[in-house]
Amino acid sequence: MNHPFGIKAKWALHGFCKGQSIRAEVMNVDAHGRTVARCYLPDGRDLSAEMVNIGMAIDWPKFSNGEYRRLETPDARKKLWLADARQKGRMHVWEKFDKQRAAKSKGD
């Protein structure tokens, strides 16, 4: 949620999943204790692939072994620049974004 397209991505995912039972296959637990899973719709479609395919997510090779990169839309990394920066370890970009957003919300 904490990036410029977070809310749009949330609603896109909601559109895929609403009213359906989702199957999750746990793959790993990350360094922060979060579960990493592959999630599937009842018809067998991979939710990560669907989100990448519509430009609402980018491939995260650390967890996917690059499986979804070929599905990325041409502008995905430019549009999702904040996620791309985080993936590349440029956390100063996230920190700057958070400070600017906090300053903006105080001014509203």
C-alpha positions, 0 to 999 in steps of 0.5 A: 500500500505504501507506494504510488500505485498501492491503492490501485493494486489493492483494488485490482487484486480485489477484483481478481479475488472477490467472492472466490476461494484462493489457494496459497502454497507457502514457499518460504518465510522472509527475513522479517517473518512474513509468509511468502506464498504462491496464490492461485484462483480456483481456475488455476491462474497465478495471482502474481502472474495476473498482477504483473501482467496488468502492470500492477506489480513487478517481478521480484526475483529474490522470491520468484527466481525471475519467473514473472519478468517476461510478463512485465508491461513495458512501463512497469518499472518506470510506473512502479519506480518506488518498488523497483528502488526498494528491490534494488536496495535504494531505501533512501528513495523510500525514505524521501518518498515517506518524508514528502508524503508525511509533509504533504499530509500535514499541510492538507 
